[in-house]
Amino acid sequence: VGFHLSTDSRSHHPSKTLSLMLTVTSRLVSQRGSSHHAFRRGYAVADRTSTSDRQQFRYPETRRDESVIDDFHGTKVPDPYRWLENPEAEETREWVAAQNQVTDSMLEQCPDREAIFHRFKELNDYPKFGVPSLQGNHYYFWKNDGLQNQEVLYRQDTLTSDPQVFLDPNEWSTDGTASVGVTSFSESGSHLAYLFHQSGSDWGTINVKETSTGKLLNDKLEWIKFSSIAWTHDDKGFFYSRYPAPTLNDGQTAGTENEKAGQQKVYYHLLGTPQSHDNLIYTNDEKPEWMYTVQTSDDGKYLMLTISESCSRNTRFYVLDLQVEFNL
């Protein structure tokens, strides 16, 4: 199986996913022989080259740095390839380029690769709809026309009226990697808060859009990752989670850093105020791996906080009385 490598951990979007599927599938299919049909419409792919005819590939040499040795409680552990953990380094980029050159030279020998690509494209080229939801006086739903990189949020006055584009992430970047993460409408439907991601990064920025005018407000909340958004029922603000800003080297972009994110905190943001004024609601300094999901109750009286630790299935559940703490 051949995989394309990338030094950019933020470069994931549908077209690249299709390319990865193609890379893997074309190699697998070409090895399985004529008895395996690739597609239902009569496509059959056979291995057209024998093992002896195949080119022998020589992988590039990978430098070992024998000077890197960790000491864990008296046990010496060498880590000669640690230099590869820096995706921004020129040596790492050259190593990735050399690896990809080997992969490409192998995949180019697959005679059925082009047919596989067009078949995958054909199978994915159909409209895809989300379920409409009523927010305020309007219905909203997500739709992809077929091969769009990102789904588009539409709005309509009634279930039978013509839908209009309300939010289109495809307009935010030329390579299709800008996307929308979590979204949340305020109780009355007057505002939409959404998490904006660039280049496929987990890091995002919460933006707020006024639904009546389509105006983007000045509220921008940064360093958001793995967060939910929960509005108070007075439409004045919302709860969310964020991490401390990561340490970035000169010229390094968010999403390529190697440090582990920790110490997530829950905040309350009041519309029209800077993020630096947000109120800290909850964190636990002794549990830096805890992650928080926020939700307000249906009657708007309580904040519900679900706490998980890394990927553990065990969770904690806390409840905050907003009438006592915020007079809501």
Contacts in CASP RR format, 6 or more apart in sequence:
PFRMAT RR
TARGET T0000
AUTHOR 0000-0000-0000
METHOD contacts of the structure
MODEL  1
VGFHLSTDSRSHHPSKTLSLMLTVTSRLVSQRGSSHHAFRRGYAVADRTS
TSDRQQFRYPETRRDESVIDDFHGTKVPDPYRWLENPEAEETREWVAAQN
QVTDSMLEQCPDREAIFHRFKELNDYPKFGVPSLQGNHYYFWKNDGLQNQ
EVLYRQDTLTSDPQVFLDPNEWSTDGTASVGVTSFSESGSHLAYLFHQSG
SDWGTINVKETSTGKLLNDKLEWIKFSSIAWTHDDKGFFYSRYPAPTLND
GQTAGTENEKAGQQKVYYHLLGTPQSHDNLIYTNDEKPEWMYTVQTSDDG
KYLMLTISESCSRNTRFYVLDLQVEFNL
1 24 0 8 1.000
1 27 0 8 1.000
1 28 0 8 1.000
2 23 0 8 1.000
2 24 0 8 1.000
2 27 0 8 1.000
2 103 0 8 1.000
2 106 0 8 1.000
2 107 0 8 1.000
3 20 0 8 1.000
3 23 0 8 1.000
3 24 0 8 1.000
3 103 0 8 1.000
4 19 0 8 1.000
4 20 0 8 1.000
4 23 0 8 1.000
4 100 0 8 1.000
4 103 0 8 1.000
5 96 0 8 1.000
5 99 0 8 1.000
5 100 0 8 1.000
5 103 0 8 1.000
6 96 0 8 1.000
7 87 0 8 1.000
7 88 0 8 1.000
7 92 0 8 1.000
7 93 0 8 1.000
7 96 0 8 1.000
7 256 0 8 1.000
8 87 0 8 1.000
8 199 0 8 1.000
8 256 0 8 1.000
9 87 0 8 1.000
9 201 0 8 1.000
9 255 0 8 1.000
9 256 0 8 1.000
10 177 0 8 1.000
10 198 0 8 1.000
10 199 0 8 1.000
10 200 0 8 1.000
10 201 0 8 1.000
10 253 0 8 1.000
10 255 0 8 1.000
10 256 0 8 1.000
11 177 0 8 1.000
11 199 0 8 1.000
11 200 0 8 1.000
12 177 0 8 1.000
12 200 0 8 1.000
13 149 0 8 1.000
13 150 0 8 1.000
13 175 0 8 1.000
13 176 0 8 1.000
13 177 0 8 1.000
13 179 0 8 1.000
13 200 0 8 1.000
14 149 0 8 1.000
14 150 0 8 1.000
15 149 0 8 1.000
15 176 0 8 1.000
18 117 0 8 1.000
18 120 0 8 1.000
18 121 0 8 1.000
18 124 0 8 1.000
21 120 0 8 1.000
22 113 0 8 1.000
22 116 0 8 1.000
22 117 0 8 1.000
22 120 0 8 1.000
23 103 0 8 1.000
23 107 0 8 1.000
25 116 0 8 1.000
25 120 0 8 1.000
26 107 0 8 1.000
26 110 0 8 1.000
26 112 0 8 1.000
26 113 0 8 1.000
26 116 0 8 1.000
27 106 0 8 1.000
27 107 0 8 1.000
27 110 0 8 1.000
29 36 0 8 1.000
29 38 0 8 1.000
29 45 0 8 1.000
29 112 0 8 1.000
29 116 0 8 1.000
30 45 0 8 1.000
30 47 0 8 1.000
30 48 0 8 1.000
30 110 0 8 1.000
30 111 0 8 1.000
30 112 0 8 1.000
31 47 0 8 1.000
32 45 0 8 1.000
32 47 0 8 1.000
33 45 0 8 1.000
33 46 0 8 1.000
33 47 0 8 1.000
34 44 0 8 1.000
34 45 0 8 1.000
34 46 0 8 1.000
34 47 0 8 1.000
36 44 0 8 1.000
36 45 0 8 1.000
37 43 0 8 1.000
37 44 0 8 1.000
37 45 0 8 1.000
38 44 0 8 1.000
38 45 0 8 1.000
38 112 0 8 1.000
38 116 0 8 1.000
38 119 0 8 1.000
39 119 0 8 1.000
41 119 0 8 1.000
43 115 0 8 1.000
43 119 0 8 1.000
45 112 0 8 1.000
45 115 0 8 1.000
45 116 0 8 1.000
48 111 0 8 1.000
49 109 0 8 1.000
54 109 0 8 1.000
55 105 0 8 1.000
55 106 0 8 1.000
55 109 0 8 1.000
57 102 0 8 1.000
57 105 0 8 1.000
57 106 0 8 1.000
58 102 0 8 1.000
59 99 0 8 1.000
59 102 0 8 1.000
60 95 0 8 1.000
60 98 0 8 1.000
60 99 0 8 1.000
60 102 0 8 1.000
62 81 0 8 1.000
62 84 0 8 1.000
62 95 0 8 1.000
63 83 0 8 1.000
63 91 0 8 1.000
64 80 0 8 1.000
64 81 0 8 1.000
65 80 0 8 1.000
65 81 0 8 1.000
65 82 0 8 1.000
65 83 0 8 1.000
66 78 0 8 1.000
66 80 0 8 1.000
68 78 0 8 1.000
68 79 0 8 1.000
68 80 0 8 1.000
68 82 0 8 1.000
68 83 0 8 1.000
69 76 0 8 1.000
69 77 0 8 1.000
69 78 0 8 1.000
69 79 0 8 1.000
70 76 0 8 1.000
70 77 0 8 1.000
70 78 0 8 1.000
70 79 0 8 1.000
71 77 0 8 1.000
83 89 0 8 1.000
83 91 0 8 1.000
83 92 0 8 1.000
84 92 0 8 1.000
84 95 0 8 1.000
85 258 0 8 1.000
86 92 0 8 1.000
86 258 0 8 1.000
87 93 0 8 1.000
87 256 0 8 1.000
88 249 0 8 1.000
88 251 0 8 1.000
88 252 0 8 1.000
88 256 0 8 1.000
107 113 0 8 1.000
121 147 0 8 1.000
124 146 0 8 1.000
124 147 0 8 1.000
125 146 0 8 1.000
125 147 0 8 1.000
126 146 0 8 1.000
127 143 0 8 1.000
127 144 0 8 1.000
127 145 0 8 1.000
127 146 0 8 1.000
128 143 0 8 1.000
128 144 0 8 1.000
128 146 0 8 1.000
128 151 0 8 1.000
129 141 0 8 1.000
129 142 0 8 1.000
129 143 0 8 1.000
130 141 0 8 1.000
130 142 0 8 1.000
130 143 0 8 1.000
131 141 0 8 1.000
132 139 0 8 1.000
132 140 0 8 1.000
132 141 0 8 1.000
132 159 0 8 1.000
133 139 0 8 1.000
133 140 0 8 1.000
133 141 0 8 1.000
135 185 0 8 1.000
135 189 0 8 1.000
135 192 0 8 1.000
135 211 0 8 1.000
136 185 0 8 1.000
136 188 0 8 1.000
136 189 0 8 1.000
136 190 0 8 1.000
137 157 0 8 1.000
138 155 0 8 1.000
138 156 0 8 1.000
138 157 0 8 1.000
138 189 0 8 1.000
138 211 0 8 1.000
139 155 0 8 1.000
139 156 0 8 1.000
139 157 0 8 1.000
139 158 0 8 1.000
139 159 0 8 1.000
140 153 0 8 1.000
140 154 0 8 1.000
140 155 0 8 1.000
140 166 0 8 1.000
140 185 0 8 1.000
141 153 0 8 1.000
141 154 0 8 1.000
141 163 0 8 1.000
142 151 0 8 1.000
142 152 0 8 1.000
142 153 0 8 1.000
142 154 0 8 1.000
143 151 0 8 1.000
143 152 0 8 1.000
143 154 0 8 1.000
143 163 0 8 1.000
144 150 0 8 1.000
144 151 0 8 1.000
144 152 0 8 1.000
145 152 0 8 1.000
148 170 0 8 1.000
149 169 0 8 1.000
149 170 0 8 1.000
149 176 0 8 1.000
149 177 0 8 1.000
150 168 0 8 1.000
150 169 0 8 1.000
150 170 0 8 1.000
150 176 0 8 1.000
150 178 0 8 1.000
150 179 0 8 1.000
150 180 0 8 1.000
151 169 0 8 1.000
151 180 0 8 1.000
152 165 0 8 1.000
152 167 0 8 1.000
152 168 0 8 1.000
152 169 0 8 1.000
152 170 0 8 1.000
153 165 0 8 1.000
153 166 0 8 1.000
153 167 0 8 1.000
153 168 0 8 1.000
153 180 0 8 1.000
153 183 0 8 1.000
154 163 0 8 1.000
154 164 0 8 1.000
154 165 0 8 1.000
154 166 0 8 1.000
155 163 0 8 1.000
155 164 0 8 1.000
155 165 0 8 1.000
155 166 0 8 1.000
155 211 0 8 1.000
156 162 0 8 1.000
156 163 0 8 1.000
156 164 0 8 1.000
166 211 0 8 1.000
166 214 0 8 1.000
167 180 0 8 1.000
167 192 0 8 1.000
167 194 0 8 1.000
167 209 0 8 1.000
169 176 0 8 1.000
169 178 0 8 1.000
169 179 0 8 1.000
169 180 0 8 1.000
170 176 0 8 1.000
172 178 0 8 1.000
172 196 0 8 1.000
173 198 0 8 1.000
173 199 0 8 1.000
175 199 0 8 1.000
177 198 0 8 1.000
177 199 0 8 1.000
177 200 0 8 1.000
178 196 0 8 1.000
178 197 0 8 1.000
178 198 0 8 1.000
178 199 0 8 1.000
179 196 0 8 1.000
179 197 0 8 1.000
179 200 0 8 1.000
180 194 0 8 1.000
180 195 0 8 1.000
180 196 0 8 1.000
180 197 0 8 1.000
181 194 0 8 1.000
181 195 0 8 1.000
181 196 0 8 1.000
181 197 0 8 1.000
182 194 0 8 1.000
182 195 0 8 1.000
182 227 0 8 1.000
182 228 0 8 1.000
182 229 0 8 1.000
183 192 0 8 1.000
183 193 0 8 1.000
183 194 0 8 1.000
183 195 0 8 1.000
183 229 0 8 1.000
184 192 0 8 1.000
184 193 0 8 1.000
184 194 0 8 1.000
184 228 0 8 1.000
184 229 0 8 1.000
184 230 0 8 1.000
184 231 0 8 1.000
184 238 0 8 1.000
185 191 0 8 1.000
185 192 0 8 1.000
185 193 0 8 1.000
185 211 0 8 1.000
185 231 0 8 1.000
186 192 0 8 1.000
186 193 0 8 1.000
186 231 0 8 1.000
186 235 0 8 1.000
186 237 0 8 1.000
186 238 0 8 1.000
187 231 0 8 1.000
187 232 0 8 1.000
187 233 0 8 1.000
187 234 0 8 1.000
187 235 0 8 1.000
187 300 0 8 1.000
188 235 0 8 1.000
189 211 0 8 1.000
189 235 0 8 1.000
190 210 0 8 1.000
190 211 0 8 1.000
190 212 0 8 1.000
190 235 0 8 1.000
191 208 0 8 1.000
191 209 0 8 1.000
191 210 0 8 1.000
191 211 0 8 1.000
191 217 0 8 1.000
191 231 0 8 1.000
191 235 0 8 1.000
191 271 0 8 1.000
192 208 0 8 1.000
192 209 0 8 1.000
192 211 0 8 1.000
193 206 0 8 1.000
193 207 0 8 1.000
193 208 0 8 1.000
193 209 0 8 1.000
193 229 0 8 1.000
193 231 0 8 1.000
193 238 0 8 1.000
194 206 0 8 1.000
194 207 0 8 1.000
194 209 0 8 1.000
195 204 0 8 1.000
195 205 0 8 1.000
195 206 0 8 1.000
195 224 0 8 1.000
195 227 0 8 1.000
195 229 0 8 1.000
196 204 0 8 1.000
196 205 0 8 1.000
196 206 0 8 1.000
196 207 0 8 1.000
197 203 0 8 1.000
197 204 0 8 1.000
198 204 0 8 1.000
199 253 0 8 1.000
201 254 0 8 1.000
201 255 0 8 1.000
202 225 0 8 1.000
202 226 0 8 1.000
202 255 0 8 1.000
203 223 0 8 1.000
203 224 0 8 1.000
203 225 0 8 1.000
203 254 0 8 1.000
203 255 0 8 1.000
204 222 0 8 1.000
204 223 0 8 1.000
204 224 0 8 1.000
204 225 0 8 1.000
205 220 0 8 1.000
205 221 0 8 1.000
205 222 0 8 1.000
205 224 0 8 1.000
206 219 0 8 1.000
206 220 0 8 1.000
206 221 0 8 1.000
206 224 0 8 1.000
206 227 0 8 1.000
206 229 0 8 1.000
206 240 0 8 1.000
206 269 0 8 1.000
207 216 0 8 1.000
207 217 0 8 1.000
207 219 0 8 1.000
207 220 0 8 1.000
208 216 0 8 1.000
208 217 0 8 1.000
208 219 0 8 1.000
208 271 0 8 1.000
209 215 0 8 1.000
209 216 0 8 1.000
209 217 0 8 1.000
210 216 0 8 1.000
210 217 0 8 1.000
217 271 0 8 1.000
217 272 0 8 1.000
218 272 0 8 1.000
219 269 0 8 1.000
219 271 0 8 1.000
219 272 0 8 1.000
219 273 0 8 1.000
220 275 0 8 1.000
221 240 0 8 1.000
221 242 0 8 1.000
221 269 0 8 1.000
221 275 0 8 1.000
221 278 0 8 1.000
222 242 0 8 1.000
222 245 0 8 1.000
222 275 0 8 1.000
223 242 0 8 1.000
223 243 0 8 1.000
223 244 0 8 1.000
223 245 0 8 1.000
223 246 0 8 1.000
224 240 0 8 1.000
224 241 0 8 1.000
224 242 0 8 1.000
224 243 0 8 1.000
225 242 0 8 1.000
225 243 0 8 1.000
225 261 0 8 1.000
225 264 0 8 1.000
226 241 0 8 1.000
226 264 0 8 1.000
226 291 0 8 1.000
227 240 0 8 1.000
227 241 0 8 1.000
227 242 0 8 1.000
228 240 0 8 1.000
228 241 0 8 1.000
228 293 0 8 1.000
228 294 0 8 1.000
228 295 0 8 1.000
229 238 0 8 1.000
229 239 0 8 1.000
229 240 0 8 1.000
229 294 0 8 1.000
230 238 0 8 1.000
230 239 0 8 1.000
230 240 0 8 1.000
230 294 0 8 1.000
230 295 0 8 1.000
230 296 0 8 1.000
230 303 0 8 1.000
231 237 0 8 1.000
231 238 0 8 1.000
231 296 0 8 1.000
232 238 0 8 1.000
232 239 0 8 1.000
232 268 0 8 1.000
232 296 0 8 1.000
232 300 0 8 1.000
232 322 0 8 1.000
232 326 0 8 1.000
232 328 0 8 1.000
233 296 0 8 1.000
233 299 0 8 1.000
233 300 0 8 1.000
233 328 0 8 1.000
234 328 0 8 1.000
235 271 0 8 1.000
236 270 0 8 1.000
236 271 0 8 1.000
237 268 0 8 1.000
237 269 0 8 1.000
237 270 0 8 1.000
237 271 0 8 1.000
238 268 0 8 1.000
238 269 0 8 1.000
239 266 0 8 1.000
239 267 0 8 1.000
239 268 0 8 1.000
239 269 0 8 1.000
239 281 0 8 1.000
239 294 0 8 1.000
239 296 0 8 1.000
239 303 0 8 1.000
240 266 0 8 1.000
240 267 0 8 1.000
240 269 0 8 1.000
240 294 0 8 1.000
241 264 0 8 1.000
241 265 0 8 1.000
241 266 0 8 1.000
241 267 0 8 1.000
241 291 0 8 1.000
241 292 0 8 1.000
241 293 0 8 1.000
241 294 0 8 1.000
242 264 0 8 1.000
242 265 0 8 1.000
242 267 0 8 1.000
243 261 0 8 1.000
243 262 0 8 1.000
243 263 0 8 1.000
243 264 0 8 1.000
243 265 0 8 1.000
244 262 0 8 1.000
244 263 0 8 1.000
246 254 0 8 1.000
246 255 0 8 1.000
246 257 0 8 1.000
246 259 0 8 1.000
246 261 0 8 1.000
247 257 0 8 1.000
247 259 0 8 1.000
248 254 0 8 1.000
248 257 0 8 1.000
262 288 0 8 1.000
262 289 0 8 1.000
263 283 0 8 1.000
263 285 0 8 1.000
263 288 0 8 1.000
264 283 0 8 1.000
264 290 0 8 1.000
264 291 0 8 1.000
264 292 0 8 1.000
265 280 0 8 1.000
265 281 0 8 1.000
265 282 0 8 1.000
265 283 0 8 1.000
265 292 0 8 1.000
266 280 0 8 1.000
266 281 0 8 1.000
266 282 0 8 1.000
266 283 0 8 1.000
266 292 0 8 1.000
266 294 0 8 1.000
266 305 0 8 1.000
267 278 0 8 1.000
267 279 0 8 1.000
267 280 0 8 1.000
267 281 0 8 1.000
268 278 0 8 1.000
268 279 0 8 1.000
268 281 0 8 1.000
268 326 0 8 1.000
269 275 0 8 1.000
269 278 0 8 1.000
270 277 0 8 1.000
270 278 0 8 1.000
270 279 0 8 1.000
281 303 0 8 1.000
281 320 0 8 1.000
282 292 0 8 1.000
282 305 0 8 1.000
282 318 0 8 1.000
282 320 0 8 1.000
284 290 0 8 1.000
287 309 0 8 1.000
289 309 0 8 1.000
289 310 0 8 1.000
290 307 0 8 1.000
290 308 0 8 1.000
290 309 0 8 1.000
291 307 0 8 1.000
291 308 0 8 1.000
291 309 0 8 1.000
291 310 0 8 1.000
292 305 0 8 1.000
292 306 0 8 1.000
292 307 0 8 1.000
293 305 0 8 1.000
293 306 0 8 1.000
293 307 0 8 1.000
293 308 0 8 1.000
294 303 0 8 1.000
294 304 0 8 1.000
294 305 0 8 1.000
295 303 0 8 1.000
295 304 0 8 1.000
295 306 0 8 1.000
296 302 0 8 1.000
296 303 0 8 1.000
296 304 0 8 1.000
296 322 0 8 1.000
297 303 0 8 1.000
297 304 0 8 1.000
300 322 0 8 1.000
300 328 0 8 1.000
301 321 0 8 1.000
301 322 0 8 1.000
301 323 0 8 1.000
301 328 0 8 1.000
302 319 0 8 1.000
302 320 0 8 1.000
302 321 0 8 1.000
302 322 0 8 1.000
303 319 0 8 1.000
303 320 0 8 1.000
303 322 0 8 1.000
304 317 0 8 1.000
304 318 0 8 1.000
304 319 0 8 1.000
304 320 0 8 1.000
305 317 0 8 1.000
305 318 0 8 1.000
305 319 0 8 1.000
305 320 0 8 1.000
306 315 0 8 1.000
306 316 0 8 1.000
306 317 0 8 1.000
307 315 0 8 1.000
307 316 0 8 1.000
307 317 0 8 1.000
307 318 0 8 1.000
308 314 0 8 1.000
308 315 0 8 1.000
322 328 0 8 1.000
END
